Amino acid sequence: MGKYKPKKLKERIFTSYLTSMVSITLVLFLLGLLVMILLNAERLSEYVRERIGFTLVLHDDLKETEITKLKNSLKAQPFVKSLKYVDKDSAALVLQKELGEDFTGFLGFNPLFNSLEVKLFAQYTHSDSLAVIEKNLMQNPQVKEVFYQRSLVSVINENVRKISIFLLIFSGLLLFVFSVLINNTIRISVYSQRFIINNMLLVGATRSFVRKPFIRKSILYGIYGALLSWILLAAFMITYKKELSGMIDTNDFIILGIVFVTVFLLGIFLSWISTHVAVNRFLRMKFDELFY
């Protein structure tokens, strides 16, 4: 019977620390995702802004050489990210698929024009910049009309600003919640050993001596949790690499390195500070208070 109790206690302690490590791993995984999103916030903003572009409707009587000259001229502009030429026949086929009927046969001719789809770099997608670019594009003799969705531009710019503010506030709240979760998890694991802490004090151990093994073990589990969370993050990014492309750069090793180091340091720091606080709490308790 004397051997059974220590074994049972040992299993209980191991289970509590295992639960702590799993909780820390999941929390650090979510923190890693949060850091990844924050570091890619500018990229996300650019991704949304660079959906904005101009449609240049060209005159119908342009020669191939004139169109090529216009394309080359536009490609040399600093605000142009990409350029796509759409001839009137291709545009008619796309519209036919959308309408579900052959409107050219009904009309007897193709009313569409050749056009250029111009996508811009993010820094040129503000309303004032777009107005200047539109004016410059209209000065090209090959261009008949210039279209872009002004209302959509205003909505995108406003929403990007709101999302940036929301991300900062949301990140702060999540960091606080995750810190509390790790703190509570570690406190529960230390709680199962409160009598051991009291017994060590009774035989003359100093507080720093009592804290040391708890902190050492907690930091070790924090490291394990950080490594496991990194494996989960890597698996997540590999699995959803196609879906994340354009929004999160999974090939940017600088960002990946920052995420890894941040998760690693957070795992160590949160485990250390939570264990330090939890052990100190039980060190201050009297023996009769340990039963409550």
TILUMDREN-602816 format. One line per field, with one value per residue (C-alpha): residue number from 1; residue in three letters; chain; x, y, z. Coordinates in steps of 0.2 Angstrom, whole numbers, plus 5000, padded with zeros to 4 digits. Layout:
BEGIN
selo	c(NUM ...)
lumdo	c(ALA ...)
papa	c(A ...)
px	c(X ...)
py	c(Y ...)
pz	c(Z ...)
// end
This chain:
BEGIN
selo	c(1 2 3 4 5 6 7 8 9 10 11 12 13 14 15 16 17 18 19 20 21 22 23 24 25 26 27 28 29 30 31 32 33 34 35 36 37 38 39 40 41 42 43 44 45 46 47 48 49 50 51 52 53 54 55 56 57 58 59 60 61 62 63 64 65 66 67 68 69 70 71 72 73 74 75 76 77 78 79 80 81 82 83 84 85 86 87 88 89 90 91 92 93 94 95 96 97 98 99 100 101 102 103 104 105 106 107 108 109 110 111 112 113 114 115 116 117 118 119 120 121 122 123 124 125 126 127 128 129 130 131 132 133 134 135 136 137 138 139 140 141 142 143 144 145 146 147 148 149 150 151 152 153 154 155 156 157 158 159 160 161 162 163 164 165 166 167 168 169 170 171 172 173 174 175 176 177 178 179 180 181 182 183 184 185 186 187 188 189 190 191 192 193 194 195 196 197 198 199 200 201 202 203 204 205 206 207 208 209 210 211 212 213 214 215 216 217 218 219 220 221 222 223 224 225 226 227 228 229 230 231 232 233 234 235 236 237 238 239 240 241 242 243 244 245 246 247 248 249 250 251 252 253 254 255 256 257 258 259 260 261 262 263 264 265 266 267 268 269 270 271 272 273 274 275 276 277 278 279 280 281 282 283 284 285 286 287 288 289 290 291 292)
lumdo	c(MET GLY LYS TYR LYS PRO LYS LYS LEU LYS GLU ARG ILE PHE THR SER TYR LEU THR SER MET VAL SER ILE THR LEU VAL LEU PHE LEU LEU GLY LEU LEU VAL MET ILE LEU LEU ASN ALA GLU ARG LEU SER GLU TYR VAL ARG GLU ARG ILE GLY PHE THR LEU VAL LEU HIS ASP ASP LEU LYS GLU THR GLU ILE THR LYS LEU LYS ASN SER LEU LYS ALA GLN PRO PHE VAL LYS SER LEU LYS TYR VAL ASP LYS ASP SER ALA ALA LEU VAL LEU GLN LYS GLU LEU GLY GLU ASP PHE THR GLY PHE LEU GLY PHE ASN PRO LEU PHE ASN SER LEU GLU VAL LYS LEU PHE ALA GLN TYR THR HIS SER ASP SER LEU ALA VAL ILE GLU LYS ASN LEU MET GLN ASN PRO GLN VAL LYS GLU VAL PHE TYR GLN ARG SER LEU VAL SER VAL ILE ASN GLU ASN VAL ARG LYS ILE SER ILE PHE LEU LEU ILE PHE SER GLY LEU LEU LEU PHE VAL PHE SER VAL LEU ILE ASN ASN THR ILE ARG ILE SER VAL TYR SER GLN ARG PHE ILE ILE ASN ASN MET LEU LEU VAL GLY ALA THR ARG SER PHE VAL ARG LYS PRO PHE ILE ARG LYS SER ILE LEU TYR GLY ILE TYR GLY ALA LEU LEU SER TRP ILE LEU LEU ALA ALA PHE MET ILE THR TYR LYS LYS GLU LEU SER GLY MET ILE ASP THR ASN ASP PHE ILE ILE LEU GLY ILE VAL PHE VAL THR VAL PHE LEU LEU GLY ILE PHE LEU SER TRP ILE SER THR HIS VAL ALA VAL ASN ARG PHE LEU ARG MET LYS PHE ASP GLU LEU PHE TYR)
papa	c(A A A A A A A A A A A A A A A A A A A A A A A A A A A A A A A A A A A A A A A A A A A A A A A A A A A A A A A A A A A A A A A A A A A A A A A A A A A A A A A A A A A A A A A A A A A A A A A A A A A A A A A A A A A A A A A A A A A A A A A A A A A A A A A A A A A A A A A A A A A A A A A A A A A A A A A A A A A A A A A A A A A A A A A A A A A A A A A A A A A A A A A A A A A A A A A A A A A A A A A A A A A A A A A A A A A A A A A A A A A A A A A A A A A A A A A A A A A A A A A A A A A A A A A A A A A A A A A A A A A A A A A A A A A A A A A A A A A A A A A A A A A A A A A A A A A A)
px	c(5000 5015 5021 5005 5002 5018 5015 4997 5004 5017 5005 4994 5008 5013 4995 4994 5010 5005 4988 4998 5009 4995 4986 5002 5004 4987 4988 5005 4999 4985 4997 5008 4994 4990 5009 5009 4993 5000 5017 5007 4994 5003 5003 4985 4981 4992 4983 4966 4971 4980 4963 4959 4963 4958 4949 4956 4943 4953 4948 4941 4952 4969 4983 4993 5008 4999 4992 5009 5016 5003 5006 5025 5022 5011 5022 5036 5025 5029 5011 5007 5009 5001 4994 4982 4976 4958 4952 4934 4931 4937 4927 4912 4914 4916 4900 4891 4895 4889 4873 4870 4866 4874 4871 4882 4870 4855 4863 4871 4888 4900 4897 4912 4929 4947 4953 4968 4965 4978 4981 4991 5003 4995 5003 4995 4977 4972 4958 4969 4982 4969 4961 4979 4982 4965 4969 4986 4978 4965 4979 4984 4977 4974 4962 4944 4938 4944 4934 4936 4924 4926 4913 4923 4939 4932 4925 4941 4952 4940 4938 4957 4959 4946 4953 4970 4964 4953 4968 4978 4964 4959 4978 4980 4964 4969 4986 4978 4966 4980 4991 4977 4973 4992 4992 4977 4983 5000 4992 4981 4996 5005 4990 4991 5008 5004 5007 5024 5028 5022 5032 5048 5046 5043 5060 5069 5070 5071 5058 5070 5075 5057 5053 5068 5062 5044 5051 5064 5051 5038 5051 5055 5036 5035 5049 5041 5024 5033 5041 5025 5015 5028 5025 5006 5009 5021 5008 4994 5004 5008 4991 4983 4997 4986 4972 4985 4994 4993 4987 5002 5019 5023 5040 5046 5059 5062 5043 5043 5059 5051 5036 5046 5057 5041 5032 5048 5051 5032 5032 5047 5041 5023 5027 5041 5030 5015 5024 5033 5017 5008 5022 5023 5005 5006 5022 5013 4999 4998 4995 4976 4973 4979 4963 4953)
py	c(5000 5011 5009 5011 5029 5037 5028 5035 5052 5051 5047 5061 5074 5067 5069 5086 5091 5082 5092 5108 5104 5100 5116 5126 5118 5123 5140 5143 5137 5150 5163 5158 5160 5177 5182 5176 5186 5202 5200 5198 5211 5223 5209 5206 5224 5225 5209 5217 5234 5226 5219 5237 5241 5251 5244 5254 5253 5255 5263 5250 5255 5253 5243 5229 5240 5254 5242 5235 5252 5257 5241 5244 5262 5256 5243 5256 5266 5263 5261 5246 5229 5219 5221 5210 5213 5207 5207 5210 5192 5185 5198 5192 5174 5178 5188 5175 5162 5174 5178 5161 5166 5172 5191 5194 5183 5193 5210 5205 5212 5212 5229 5226 5234 5228 5233 5232 5227 5236 5231 5243 5242 5245 5261 5269 5263 5278 5289 5304 5294 5285 5301 5307 5290 5291 5308 5303 5287 5297 5307 5292 5294 5275 5275 5278 5277 5273 5263 5259 5256 5272 5266 5250 5259 5269 5254 5244 5258 5262 5243 5240 5254 5247 5229 5235 5244 5229 5217 5227 5227 5209 5204 5212 5204 5187 5188 5192 5178 5165 5171 5168 5151 5146 5153 5144 5128 5128 5134 5118 5107 5115 5114 5095 5096 5109 5097 5093 5112 5113 5098 5105 5121 5111 5102 5119 5121 5139 5147 5148 5130 5125 5135 5129 5111 5118 5132 5120 5107 5120 5129 5112 5108 5126 5122 5105 5115 5128 5114 5105 5121 5124 5107 5111 5128 5120 5106 5119 5130 5116 5109 5126 5133 5135 5144 5155 5161 5179 5183 5174 5171 5154 5155 5171 5163 5179 5180 5161 5163 5178 5167 5152 5163 5172 5156 5149 5164 5165 5147 5149 5166 5162 5145 5153 5168 5157 5144 5157 5166 5149 5142 5158 5158 5141 5145 5159 5147 5140 5121 5122 5133 5120 5110 5123)
pz	c(5000 5004 4986 4978 4984 4977 4961 4960 4965 4952 4938 4944 4943 4926 4920 4926 4917 4901 4902 4904 4889 4878 4883 4881 4864 4858 4865 4857 4840 4841 4846 4831 4819 4827 4825 4807 4803 4811 4802 4785 4789 4777 4764 4767 4764 4748 4742 4744 4737 4722 4716 4711 4693 4678 4662 4647 4633 4616 4600 4588 4573 4582 4573 4582 4582 4591 4604 4607 4609 4622 4632 4632 4638 4652 4658 4660 4672 4691 4696 4684 4693 4679 4662 4652 4634 4631 4613 4609 4603 4619 4629 4619 4623 4642 4641 4632 4646 4659 4650 4644 4626 4610 4610 4595 4584 4591 4587 4571 4577 4592 4602 4613 4611 4614 4631 4643 4661 4672 4690 4701 4715 4732 4736 4721 4725 4736 4729 4725 4716 4706 4700 4694 4686 4677 4670 4664 4656 4647 4638 4628 4610 4609 4624 4622 4640 4657 4670 4688 4702 4712 4726 4728 4730 4744 4753 4752 4758 4773 4777 4776 4789 4800 4799 4804 4820 4824 4822 4834 4847 4844 4846 4862 4869 4863 4870 4887 4886 4881 4895 4907 4900 4902 4919 4925 4917 4926 4942 4942 4939 4953 4964 4964 4972 4985 5000 4993 4993 5011 5016 5008 5018 5034 5032 5030 5011 5005 4994 4979 4982 4981 4966 4956 4951 4947 4936 4927 4923 4918 4906 4899 4895 4888 4876 4871 4869 4858 4847 4845 4841 4827 4820 4820 4812 4798 4795 4794 4782 4771 4770 4766 4756 4740 4750 4759 4744 4741 4759 4768 4761 4767 4758 4768 4779 4789 4794 4798 4808 4818 4821 4827 4839 4845 4849 4857 4868 4873 4878 4889 4896 4900 4907 4919 4925 4927 4937 4947 4952 4956 4967 4976 4980 4988 4997 5006 5012 5029 5030 5035 5020 5008 5010 5002)
// end
